[in-house]
Each structure stands twice: as structure tokens, then as C-alpha cells.
Amino acid sequence: MKSLAIIYSRVRPEEKLLFAACEELGVQLEKVRDNDLILDIVANTPQLESQVLLQRSMNHGRIPTTLRFFESQGVHTINSVLSTEMCDDKFTASLVLQKAGVATIPTKLAYTEEAAIQAM
């Protein structure tokens, strides 16, 4: 049987839809609340039954660490730590999209208020 782990913070409407879709498709679902995780890098023991993970946590501070841990254990993450970090950094995302030839809105980054005013 196919299995999927979903790490989440709260069950929002989107998670309810994902859970229902898994049930409908016969996917064995492993629901994991991010608050319940203990990532033990010394023991490095598998914390998931599933080898495929979908990260739905709302805590952006935890997401990269959690994904990095499970990726290091060989778990396939649908939303990888690399893609997650890039998408969380809008400037980097804009650079990558622009380099790939995807039309993007004009983007500038300024580190001070004065530089931001000058960039406008």
C-alpha cells in the first residue's frame, strides 16, 4: 500500500482536503503534528513509517530544519528544503525565476530606508 506522511501545525481546510484525498485514493496516511516531533540527530532513528513526506507546517522557522532532518534520513520530501527556502526568500525566488526566463515583476532590494527611497 502507498503511504504518505503529512507534517502539519493545524488542520486547516487544505489539510482536510488532503486527508480526504488520501483516503479516497487508498493512500495510507501518517499524520504528524509538528509540535510532537523530536528530531534526534544522534540516534538518527527513523521517525516516520512513510518514505514520502509532505510538509504542511505553518511554522516557517521549523520547516527547513524538519525537512533537512528527514531528507538526511532518505525520506523523499515533496516540497524539498531547497525549494522551500527559495520560495520563502522572495528576492532569491525572483532571481531564480528571472534567470529561467520567467516574467517577474520589477524587484529591487534596499538595506536602508534612504536606499529604499532612492530605489523608488
HELIX and SHEET records of a PDB file:
HELIX    1   1 PRO A   13  LEU A   25  1                                  13    
HELIX    2   2 ASP A   34  ASP A   36  5                                   3    
HELIX    3   3 ILE A   63  SER A   72  1                                  10    
HELIX    4   4 VAL A   81  ASP A   88  1                                   8    
HELIX    5   5 LYS A   90  LYS A   99  1                                  10    
HELIX    6   6 GLU A  113  ALA A  119  1                                   7    
SHEET    1   A 4 GLN A  28  ARG A  33  0                                        
SHEET    2   A 4 SER A   3  TYR A   8  1                                        
SHEET    3   A 4 VAL A  52  ARG A  56  1                                        
SHEET    4   A 4 HIS A  76  THR A  77  1                                        
END                                                                             
